[in-house]
């Protein structure tokens, strides 16, 4: 979590996007009917390539599709070699590479934002890059934007987002493609994704990519959203971890645990699904530290350019490094969507920002914070595992439904100085089995994820 007095780099960058459309924002936006659950769900487009047929549908240069219980994409024969100078270590190394480019996906929702997600295995000596290009509603094309350079480990490259990518119409803000001036009416109407797989020259090792996709959305400016009707009373048994007990630990990863809301939330959900780092994987952690798996999650979600652990796709990719887990970043339209998922046994990690006065019982304000939604009370209030708690026992919280729904789904808010700043508009991470049950598959489909 980032305290309100200490704005995160994501919050600063998002504020720049908000400023570009400030003329369209204002209290009148609160009345927009697009805030309803029905309207919001029609404002998100998810597309993922996951099947053997999907992988064979793209354009391959040196890659091949592999079948099986979890179809994927691997290096067959390198398309060439290239050098990469890691900006965070200064090290230059040569790599063999191969590429795969998706077919054009025409967005059902012409979008102001797009966020890519991927799930992969990158053994030592390998890494991958994800890029996006698209077409605007005015008929012109974007450049190829780097959405992430990623490896599960940190021994070969430092996983990183790439700053200073823009073309005068759109920009990349850490992990998010965003139209610079949404009020102009310009939208992204289609896109392609490109994977580049890298390996140490002369070896036969390869990354394996199981899932690649993107979420496009066009969420309107709104300070408030209509209230949903409570429809579920259920709580999932999700482990509880506090980020606060790690304050000061491993400051090289975003100044330590005080900022680890995202990896702490990720670890809770990963362990809900029965996965956990091995003792060997945790051997690097100081044995005096409690919950060493949270330290592990922080290290292996850390984005060296963003200088934080809150890169959304990097967290989803980290979850997928555990056996038979998938992770995606998406947007949901209402608490009804979350109820659908909880009823099927799928918790969610949600992103929100708020003043201390806006969320009763939180005891803090934040410019950006992740927590897990694990259920609902009989009155419809939200049961959350909030990592911004003094210890593990205090992590379970109950937050008022109406307050929580609004701070999560809005795209505009006032900060403590009265300035209009951005909200996340329903962003969440979903982690679920590679082979979901029929009920889980139906629930995911209901919220637009397959």
N, C-alpha and C positions, 0 to 999 in steps of 0.2 A: 504494500500500500504506500501511496505517497500522500503525506499530509497536505492539507490545503495551503499551508504556508510554504511548502516546498514543491512547486509544480514540476511534474515529470516532463522529460523531453517530449513524450507523446502528447501531453497536454499542451505544451507550448506550440508544437507543430500543428495540432488540431485547431488551436486558437487562430493560427494563421489562415487555415482554410475557412474557419468561421468568419473571419474578418472580411474575406472576399465576398461573402453573401450577407453581410450584416444589414445591408439595406432591405433585404427581404424578411429580416427577422423582427419580431416584436410580439408583445402580448397578444395581438390579434391572432397570431398563428396558433394559439392554444385551442381555438375553436375548430381547427381543421378536422373534417370527418375522416381524413386519412389516418388518424390515430387509432381508429377502431381496429379490433383484432382482424376482422374480415379484410379491411383495406390494407392493413400492414402486411398480412400474409401474401398479398398479391404484389407486393413491392420488393420481393426478394427472389432471386433466381439462383439456384444451385445446380452446378453441373460437375460431375466427377467421372473420371475414367478409371475403372477398376477391374473390368472383366477382360478375359482373353480377347474377345471380339473388340472391345474398346482399344486395347493396345495394338491390335492389328489394323485398326482404322486410321492410325496416324501415319505421318511421313517419317521413316526411319533412315538414319545414316549411321550405320554401325551398331544399332541396337536390335534386339529381337524380343518378341513376346514369349513368355513362358507360361504354361498352363499349370493346373493343379488346384488344390484347395484354395490357394490364395494366388491368383494369377498376377504376374508382374512383368516388369521390363528390366532387361539386363544388357550389359555390353556383350555383343557377339564378336565383332572385329572392329578395332578402333577406326574411326573415320580420319584420325590424324593425331598430331601432338601439338601442344601449346604450352607456353610458360605462364605461370601466375605468380605475381608478387603479392604476397599477403600484406595488406596495408597495416595490419596490427602486429606483425612480427618483423616485417622487412625482408622476410625470406623469399627468394625466388626459386621455384622448382618447375621441372617439366612434368607434364601429365599427358597420358593418352586420353582421348575423349571420344564419345559417341553421342549422338543427339536423337531426340524424338520430338516431333512437333504435332500437336493435336490438330484435328480438323477444326474448321471455323465453327465456333458456337455462337449462334445468334441469340442474344439475350431476350427472354420473354419480357423482361423489365429493362428498358433502356435506363442505364445506370449512371449515378453520380459517383459511386464508389465500387471498388472490386477488391477482394482479398483472396489470395490463393492459399491452398492447403496442400500438403503432401505427406505421405506416409512411406517410409523407406528404411532399408537396412544398409548401412554404410560401414563395412568392416574397415579396419585400419588399412591405410593406403588408398582410400577412396573418399570421394565427396560428390556433391551435385550442385547444380545451379538451376533455378526456376526463373523463367522469364515470361512476360506477357506483352502481347501487342494487340491492338484492336482498331476498330473503325468507329469514328465519331458520327453523330447524326447529321453533320454537315458534309459527309462523304469523304473526309480526309482521314488519314491513318495516324496512329500514335507511333512513336519509335518502339523498339524492343526495350522494355523496362525490366531490370533485374528485380525480382521479388524476394530473392534470398539466395545466399550461398551457404550451404548447410552440410554439416557432418554430425553424426551422433556423438563422436568424440571430439577432442580438441588437440590431438597430437599431430595432425597433418595440416589442417588449416584452422583458423578461428572463424566459427560461424558468424555471419555478418549480414546485415542489411546494407543497402548502398544509398547514401545521401546524394543530394544535388542532381536528381533526375527529373527533368521537366521539359516541356516543349512549348510553353506559352498557353496551352489549353488544359493541361493536366499535370499533376505532379505525383511523385511517390513519397508518402510520409511514412517512413520506416517500413511497414508491411502493407500499406494501403494505397491503392491507386485512387486518386480523387480528382474529379473535375474542378478546375480552379474557380470557376464562377458558375455555380449551379443555377443562379437566378437568370443566367443568359438563355437557359433552355437547352444548352449543349449537353449531350449525353453520349455515353459509350453504348453502341448498339450491338457490337459483336467483338469477339476476341479469339485468339489462339494462345495456347501455352506451349512453351518449349522447355524441354528437359535436356540438360547436358550432363552426362555422367562421366566422371573422371576417375582414373586409376593410375597407380605407379607404373611407369613404362616397363615393359618386359615381363609383367606379371599376368596372371589369369584371374585375379580377383575382380570383383565387380560389385557396384551397388545393385540393389534390387529395389525397385519402386513399385509399391502395391496400389497406391492411390495418388491421383493428381486431380485437382479441380479448383474451382473458384466460385466465390459467392459474389454476385452483382446485386446492387440494391439502389433504390431511389426513395429514401425515407425523407419526407418533407420536414421543413423546419417546424418544430413544435416545442412549446414549453410544458404542456401538459397533454395527457392522453386520456381518453374515456376509460372509466373504471370497468373492469371485467367482473363477471359474476363467479363467486367461488363454486367449485364443482368437485373438489376432491379433498378428502382427509386421509393422508397417508404420509409415512416417514420412512426413508430408507436408512439402513444401518451403515453410514459412511464414517470411516475413521476421522478422528479430530486431531488436527495439528495446528499449532500456533506458530506464526512467523516471528512473533515478538520474543520468544525465548532464544532466537538466533541473532538478536541485535548485537552488532559488533563482530559477528563471526564472518570470516572470509570477506572482508571489505572489498577485495578486488572484484567481487561479483555484486555490483550495484550497492556498495556501502554496507553490505550485510543484511541480516534478516529483516530489518525494519522495512525494507523495500521488496520482500519476497512474497507478496500476496499471490502472484501468478503461479510460481512453481510450487508453493505450499498447497494451493488449491488443486493443482494438477496431481500432486502426489496423493492427496486424499482420495481423488476419484480413481486413480490408477490402483490404489490398494483396495478400494471398494470392489474392484473387479478381480481381486485376488492376486495381483502382481506386485512385485517388490524387488528392489536391487538385491543382489547377492552379497554375502559377507566380503567376497573378493572385490566386488565393485565398490564397496564402501570402505575399503581398507585405507584410502587416502584421507578420510575424515578423522579429525582429532577425536580419540576415544572418549574424551571428557565431555563431548557435546551430545546432548539428547537429540533424539529423532534425526540421526545422521542422514536418513534418506531425503530429508528436506534440503540439507546442504548439497546433496548429490543432485537433486532436481534443479537447484539454483545454478550450479556449475554448468549443467548440460542443457539448460535453456538460455543461457546468457548470450546476448547479442553484443558483440564487441564494438559495433558502430553505434548502436542505440545506447550502449553502456547501461543495459538493464536486462532484467529477466522477464520483461513483460511483452516481448514480441509474440503476438498471438499465434501465427503459424508455427513458430519454433516450439511453443508449448504443445501444440497438437502433434507435431512431428516427434517430440520427445515421448509423448504417450505411446506412439506407435512403435517405439523401440522395444516395448515390452511384448512378449509373445501374444500374438493373435489379438491385438488391440488396434482399433482405428481411432483417429482423431480428426475432427474438422472444426473450422471456424465458420460460424454462420450468424444470421440475425433471426430472432423470433419476433412474432407479432404481438404476443400478449402473455399473461400468466396462464391463460387457458392452454397455450402451447406447452408451457412448462408442466402443467398438470397432466397433459397427454403423455409426456415423457416419463414423469415420475410414476404414473400408473403402470407403465411398462417396465419399471425398474431402472430407468436411465436418469441419473442426476446430471446437473448442468453446472458449468462454471460461467458466471455472468460478470460483465464489466459495467461499472457505474461510477458516478461522481456526484457529490452532494455536500451541502453545508451541514454542520453538526445539528442544526435545528430542523433539518429536513427528514431525518431518519431517527425516530424515537428509539432510544435504548442503545444506539451505536456508541455514543460518547465521543465521537470524533467527526471531523469533516475531511474530505479528500478530493483531490483533483483527478483521481483515477485509482480504482480499487477493484480487485477480483475477489469473489467469494463463491461458495458452492451452494446451490439450492438443492436441498435433500428432501423436501416435503412441504406439506401444508397442514395447518391445524384444522380442527372442526369448524372454526370460524373463517377459514380461508386465508389466514395469515401465513406469511412465508417462514418456513423453518430453514435457516441457513447455517452452514458451518463457516463462520467468519474468522479467517486467519488473523485478523487484527484484534486479537484477544490476548490477555496477559499470560495465559497458559492453556494447555490442551483441554483441560476440563471446562474452561470457560468458552470454548469455541462455538458450541451450539447456541444459537440465538433465535428468537422469534421476532420478526419485524412486521409492522402493520402492513397489510396487503396494499392499501391504497398508496401509502408513502413509497413503499418499495417498488411497486409497479411503475410509478411515475418517474422516479430517479433513474430507473433502468432503461425505459423506453423513450424518454425525451431526447431530442437532439440539441436543444438550447436550454441554457440555465443562466442564472445570475450568480456570480461568485461573491465572495465576502465584500468586495469593493463596489458591487453593483454593476459590474461589467458583464456584458453578454459573452458567454463562452460556450463551448460545445459539450454535448453529451453523446453517449455512444450509440443511441438508437437501437438498443436491443441486442448488442453483440454478445455472443456466448461461445464457449467451446463445448463440444460434445465428444465424449469418449465412449466407445461401445465395442462389443466383440466383433472380430473379423467375420464370424458366422453368427449374426444375431438370430434370436428366436423369431418365430413368426409374429409374435406379439410385438417384439421390439422393432422388427422390420416395418410393421404397420404403423407404429408410433412415429418412427423416423420419417417414413414417407409422408405422414400427416403434417410434418413440419418442414417438408421439402428436402429431406436428406435421404440419399440412398447409398 
